[in-house]
Amino acid sequence: MNKFLIYALSDPQTGEIRYVGKTESVPKFRLNHHMFRARNGERHHVYCWIRKLLSNNTKPLMEIVEECPSHDSLIEAEQFYISYLRSIGFRLTNHTDGGEGCIGYRHTPEAKAKMSQNQLGKKRGP
C-alpha cells in the first residue's frame, strides 16, 4: 500500500522551510532524487538552492509534514501547505502552487518573447 506524504525541505543552518513537496515513495528515495537532479545541473530554483547547500558541504533536511489518506487529498494538502507557508512569509523555491500540472506558474516577459519569436514563420495545421 502506498503512503501519500507531504514533506518539507529546510535549510539545515537556519531551519527555514524552502520547499514543499509530495511523494508516494520512500522519503529517503525522494530526497536522493532531489539531490541527484541538483548535482546533474537541473535549472529549477529548488535545485539551485540545493547546489548552494552542497557547495557548503550540507544538504537539506527533510521532514514529513502530513500523511494523507489518498492521492486526491495529497494534491490538496500540497497546495494548502505551499499557499499557507507563502502567506506567512516563507521564501519557498516551489515554482507552482502545487498539485498536478503547472498551477500558479507564470512565464517571465522575456520567456514569453522568446517563445513567440520561436513560433514566427511556422506553418500551423488546420
Accessible surface in RSA format (square Angstrom, percent):
REM  Atomic radii and reference values for relative SASA: ProtOr
REM  Chains: A
REM  Algorithm: Lee & Richards
REM  Probe-radius: 1.40
REM  Slices: 20
REM RES _ NUM      All-atoms   Total-Side   Main-Chain    Non-polar    All polar
REM                ABS   REL    ABS   REL    ABS   REL    ABS   REL    ABS   REL
RES MET A   1   229.21 118.7 143.26  94.8  85.96 204.7 120.97 102.8 108.25 143.4
RES ASN A   2    82.94  57.2  72.10  69.7  10.85  26.1   7.53  18.1  75.42  72.9
RES LYS A   3   119.99  58.5 115.56  70.9   4.43  10.5  66.02  59.4  53.97  57.5
RES PHE A   4    31.90  16.0  31.69  19.6   0.21   0.5  31.69  19.2   0.21   0.6
RES LEU A   5     9.54   5.3   9.54   6.8   0.00   0.0   9.54   6.7   0.00   0.0
RES ILE A   6     0.00   0.0   0.00   0.0   0.00   0.0   0.00   0.0   0.00   0.0
RES TYR A   7     0.28   0.1   0.28   0.2   0.00   0.0   0.00   0.0   0.28   0.3
RES ALA A   8     2.89   2.7   2.15   3.3   0.74   1.7   2.15   3.0   0.74   2.0
RES LEU A   9     0.00   0.0   0.00   0.0   0.00   0.0   0.00   0.0   0.00   0.0
RES SER A  10    15.45  13.1  15.45  20.6   0.00   0.0   4.37   9.3  11.07  15.5
RES ASP A  11    22.08  15.5  22.08  22.0   0.00   0.0   0.98   2.3  21.10  21.0
RES PRO A  12    42.58  31.0  16.08  14.7  26.50  96.3  16.12  13.3  26.46 164.4
RES GLN A  13   144.73  80.9 106.16  77.6  38.57  91.8  34.57  73.6 110.16  83.6
RES THR A  14   102.59  73.0  65.01  65.9  37.57  89.5  71.88  96.5  30.71  46.4
RES GLY A  15    48.19  59.4   0.00   N/A  48.19  59.4  28.19  77.4  20.00  44.8
RES GLU A  16    39.85  22.9  33.88  25.6   5.97  14.2  22.68  43.9  17.17  14.0
RES ILE A  17    39.87  22.7  39.87  29.7   0.00   0.0  39.87  28.7   0.00   0.0
RES ARG A  18    23.88  10.0  23.88  12.2   0.00   0.0   0.65   0.9  23.23  14.1
RES TYR A  19    31.28  14.6  31.28  17.8   0.00   0.0   5.91   4.4  25.37  31.3
RES VAL A  20     0.57   0.4   0.57   0.5   0.00   0.0   0.57   0.5   0.00   0.0
RES GLY A  21     1.06   1.3   0.00   N/A   1.06   1.3   1.06   2.9   0.00   0.0
RES LYS A  22    49.47  24.1  38.87  23.8  10.60  25.2  14.56  13.1  34.92  37.2
RES THR A  23     9.18   6.5   3.19   3.2   5.99  14.3   5.99   8.0   3.19   4.8
RES GLU A  24    65.26  37.5  46.43  35.1  18.83  44.8  21.31  41.2  43.95  35.9
RES SER A  25    52.66  44.5  40.78  54.4  11.88  27.4  45.12  96.1   7.54  10.6
RES VAL A  26    80.96  53.3  77.31  70.0   3.65   8.8  80.19  69.7   0.76   2.1
RES PRO A  27    39.58  28.8  39.58  36.1   0.00   0.0  39.58  32.7   0.00   0.0
RES LYS A  28   142.39  69.5 135.82  83.3   6.57  15.6  83.88  75.5  58.51  62.3
RES PHE A  29   127.61  63.8 121.39  75.2   6.22  16.2 122.78  74.4   4.83  13.8
RES ARG A  30    47.62  20.0  46.01  23.5   1.62   3.8  14.64  20.0  32.98  20.0
RES LEU A  31    20.00  11.1  20.00  14.3   0.00   0.0  20.00  14.0   0.00   0.0
RES ASN A  32    72.05  49.7  67.97  65.7   4.07   9.8  24.41  58.7  47.64  46.0
RES HIS A  33    83.04  45.4  78.68  54.7   4.36  11.2  56.61  58.3  26.43  30.8
RES HIS A  34     0.58   0.3   0.58   0.4   0.00   0.0   0.58   0.6   0.00   0.0
RES MET A  35     7.95   4.1   7.95   5.3   0.00   0.0   7.95   6.8   0.00   0.0
RES PHE A  36   126.00  63.0 123.82  76.7   2.18   5.7 125.91  76.3   0.09   0.3
RES ARG A  37    63.21  26.5  62.86  32.0   0.34   0.8   7.40  10.1  55.81  33.8
RES ALA A  38     0.00   0.0   0.00   0.0   0.00   0.0   0.00   0.0   0.00   0.0
RES ARG A  39   155.08  65.1 121.68  62.0  33.39  79.5  53.61  73.3 101.47  61.5
RES ASN A  40    92.28  63.6  60.34  58.3  31.94  76.9  23.46  56.5  68.82  66.5
RES GLY A  41    38.23  47.2   0.00   N/A  38.23  47.2  24.24  66.5  13.99  31.3
RES GLU A  42    57.66  33.1  50.56  38.2   7.10  16.9  27.08  52.4  30.58  25.0
RES ARG A  43   218.09  91.6 186.76  95.2  31.33  74.6  65.10  89.0 152.99  92.7
RES HIS A  44    81.52  44.6  81.31  56.5   0.22   0.6  51.15  52.7  30.37  35.3
RES HIS A  45    88.89  48.6  82.61  57.4   6.28  16.1  50.90  52.5  37.99  44.2
RES VAL A  46     8.13   5.4   8.13   7.4   0.00   0.0   8.13   7.1   0.00   0.0
RES TYR A  47     8.77   4.1   8.77   5.0   0.00   0.0   2.80   2.1   5.97   7.4
RES CYS A  48    61.73  46.7  54.68  61.0   7.06  16.6  23.93  60.6  37.80  40.8
RES TRP A  49    16.71   6.7  10.98   5.3   5.73  13.4  14.78   7.9   1.92   3.1
RES ILE A  50     0.00   0.0   0.00   0.0   0.00   0.0   0.00   0.0   0.00   0.0
RES ARG A  51    70.85  29.7  66.55  33.9   4.30  10.2  43.57  59.5  27.28  16.5
RES LYS A  52   139.57  68.1 132.57  81.3   7.00  16.7  81.88  73.7  57.69  61.5
RES LEU A  53     9.99   5.6   9.99   7.1   0.00   0.0   9.99   7.0   0.00   0.0
RES LEU A  54    42.24  23.5  30.32  21.7  11.92  30.0  30.78  21.6  11.46  30.8
RES SER A  55    88.20  74.5  50.32  67.2  37.88  87.3  51.31 109.3  36.89  51.7
RES ASN A  56    86.07  59.4  66.68  64.4  19.39  46.7  16.83  40.5  69.24  66.9
RES ASN A  57   143.73  99.1 110.80 107.1  32.93  79.3  34.25  82.4 109.48 105.8
RES THR A  58    39.13  27.8  28.60  29.0  10.53  25.1  36.74  49.4   2.39   3.6
RES LYS A  59   109.01  53.2 105.72  64.9   3.29   7.8  57.91  52.1  51.09  54.4
RES PRO A  60     1.53   1.1   0.00   0.0   1.53   5.6   0.00   0.0   1.53   9.5
RES LEU A  61    97.71  54.4  95.74  68.5   1.97   5.0  97.45  68.4   0.27   0.7
RES MET A  62    43.76  22.7  10.78   7.1  32.98  78.5   7.36   6.3  36.40  48.2
RES GLU A  63   119.72  68.7 115.32  87.2   4.40  10.5  38.46  74.4  81.26  66.3
RES ILE A  64    70.94  40.4  50.10  37.3  20.84  50.2  50.10  36.1  20.84  56.5
RES VAL A  65    56.61  37.2  27.01  24.5  29.60  71.3  31.40  27.3  25.21  68.4
RES GLU A  66    64.91  37.3  57.61  43.6   7.30  17.4  25.73  49.8  39.19  32.0
RES GLU A  67   102.85  59.1  78.13  59.1  24.72  58.9  25.50  49.3  77.36  63.2
RES CYS A  68     6.36   4.8   0.61   0.7   5.75  13.5   0.97   2.4   5.40   5.8
RES PRO A  69   116.04  84.6  84.07  76.6  31.96 116.2  96.33  79.5  19.71 122.5
RES SER A  70    45.96  38.8  44.58  59.5   1.37   3.2  37.20  79.2   8.76  12.3
RES HIS A  71    74.01  40.5  71.60  49.8   2.41   6.2  58.69  60.5  15.32  17.8
RES ASP A  72   100.77  70.6  97.75  97.3   3.02   7.1  26.62  62.6  74.15  74.0
RES SER A  73    31.06  26.2  27.52  36.7   3.55   8.2  28.86  61.5   2.20   3.1
RES LEU A  74     1.30   0.7   1.30   0.9   0.00   0.0   1.30   0.9   0.00   0.0
RES ILE A  75    29.27  16.7  29.27  21.8   0.00   0.0  29.27  21.1   0.00   0.0
RES GLU A  76   116.73  67.0 111.59  84.4   5.15  12.3  37.82  73.2  78.92  64.4
RES ALA A  77    12.06  11.1   5.82   9.0   6.25  14.2  11.58  16.3   0.49   1.3
RES GLU A  78    10.46   6.0  10.46   7.9   0.00   0.0   0.00   0.0  10.46   8.5
RES GLN A  79    53.23  29.8  51.19  37.4   2.04   4.8  17.62  37.5  35.61  27.0
RES PHE A  80   117.41  58.7 110.18  68.2   7.22  18.8 116.92  70.9   0.49   1.4
RES TYR A  81    43.50  20.3  43.50  24.8   0.00   0.0  22.11  16.6  21.39  26.4
RES ILE A  82     0.83   0.5   0.83   0.6   0.00   0.0   0.83   0.6   0.00   0.0
RES SER A  83    70.10  59.2  61.70  82.3   8.40  19.3  30.00  63.9  40.09  56.2
RES TYR A  84   102.71  48.0  98.53  56.1   4.18  10.9  65.78  49.4  36.93  45.5
RES LEU A  85    16.85   9.4  16.85  12.1   0.00   0.0  16.85  11.8   0.00   0.0
RES ARG A  86    85.37  35.8  69.63  35.5  15.74  37.5  42.84  58.6  42.53  25.8
RES SER A  87    87.45  73.9  44.51  59.4  42.94  98.9  48.77 103.9  38.68  54.2
RES ILE A  88    92.66  52.7  58.77  43.8  33.90  81.7  67.01  48.3  25.65  69.6
RES GLY A  89    57.35  70.7   0.00   N/A  57.35  70.7  35.34  97.0  22.00  49.3
RES PHE A  90    61.89  31.0  51.74  32.0  10.15  26.4  53.98  32.7   7.91  22.6
RES ARG A  91   146.06  61.3 137.27  70.0   8.79  20.9  72.25  98.7  73.81  44.7
RES LEU A  92    17.39   9.7   0.00   0.0  17.39  43.7   0.00   0.0  17.39  46.8
RES THR A  93     1.19   0.8   0.00   0.0   1.19   2.8   0.18   0.2   1.01   1.5
RES ASN A  94    16.95  11.7   7.21   7.0   9.74  23.4   2.87   6.9  14.08  13.6
RES HIS A  95    83.85  45.8  61.25  42.6  22.60  57.8  59.70  61.5  24.14  28.1
RES THR A  96    29.84  21.2  28.66  29.1   1.18   2.8  13.72  18.4  16.12  24.4
RES ASP A  97    55.90  39.2  55.88  55.6   0.02   0.0  15.92  37.5  39.97  39.9
RES GLY A  98     4.55   5.6   0.00   N/A   4.55   5.6   4.55  12.5   0.00   0.0
RES GLY A  99     8.88  10.9   0.00   N/A   8.88  10.9   0.00   0.0   8.88  19.9
RES GLU A 100    92.33  53.0  82.86  62.7   9.47  22.5  43.15  83.5  49.17  40.1
RES GLY A 101    63.14  77.9   0.00   N/A  63.14  77.9  37.80 103.7  25.33  56.7
RES CYS A 102    96.47  73.0  78.65  87.7  17.82  41.9  22.25  56.4  74.22  80.0
RES ILE A 103    89.05  50.7  80.89  60.3   8.16  19.7  88.49  63.7   0.56   1.5
RES GLY A 104    33.36  41.1   0.00   N/A  33.36  41.1   8.31  22.8  25.05  56.1
RES TYR A 105    82.70  38.6  66.51  37.8  16.19  42.1  34.56  26.0  48.14  59.3
RES ARG A 106   191.57  80.4 173.61  88.5  17.96  42.8  71.15  97.2 120.42  73.0
RES HIS A 107    84.52  46.2  74.55  51.8   9.97  25.5  48.55  50.0  35.97  41.9
RES THR A 108    71.72  51.0  67.59  68.5   4.13   9.9  65.33  87.8   6.39   9.7
RES PRO A 109   104.47  76.1  97.33  88.7   7.14  26.0  99.88  82.5   4.59  28.5
RES GLU A 110   128.82  74.0 118.95  90.0   9.86  23.5  72.01 139.3  56.81  46.4
RES ALA A 111    34.51  31.7  27.66  42.7   6.85  15.6  33.79  47.6   0.72   1.9
RES LYS A 112   122.31  59.7 116.81  71.7   5.50  13.1  62.33  56.1  59.98  63.9
RES ALA A 113    63.58  58.5  51.11  78.9  12.46  28.4  59.22  83.4   4.36  11.5
RES LYS A 114   144.52  70.5 138.39  84.9   6.13  14.6  87.02  78.3  57.50  61.3
RES MET A 115    83.66  43.3  81.87  54.2   1.80   4.3  51.05  43.4  32.62  43.2
RES SER A 116    66.44  56.1  56.59  75.5   9.86  22.7  31.77  67.7  34.67  48.6
RES GLN A 117   119.27  66.7 110.70  80.9   8.56  20.4  40.53  86.3  78.74  59.7
RES ASN A 118    82.83  57.1  70.57  68.2  12.26  29.5  19.72  47.5  63.11  61.0
RES GLN A 119    76.30  42.7  72.74  53.2   3.55   8.5  28.74  61.2  47.55  36.1
RES LEU A 120   120.17  66.9  99.15  70.9  21.02  52.8 101.79  71.5  18.38  49.5
RES GLY A 121    82.85 102.2   0.00   N/A  82.85 102.2  44.57 122.3  38.27  85.7
RES LYS A 122   117.35  57.3  98.33  60.3  19.02  45.3  65.81  59.2  51.54  54.9
RES LYS A 123   199.30  97.2 167.36 102.7  31.94  76.1 116.69 105.0  82.61  88.0
RES ARG A 124   168.06  70.6 133.87  68.2  34.19  81.4  74.04 101.2  94.03  57.0
RES GLY A 125    61.35  75.7   0.00   N/A  61.35  75.7  30.79  84.5  30.56  68.4
RES PRO A 126   190.87 139.1 113.16 103.2  77.71 282.5 154.25 127.4  36.62 227.6
END  Absolute sums over single chains surface
CHAIN  1 A     8559.8       6903.6       1656.2       4729.6       3830.3
END  Absolute sums over all chains
TOTAL          8559.8       6903.6       1656.2       4729.6       3830.3
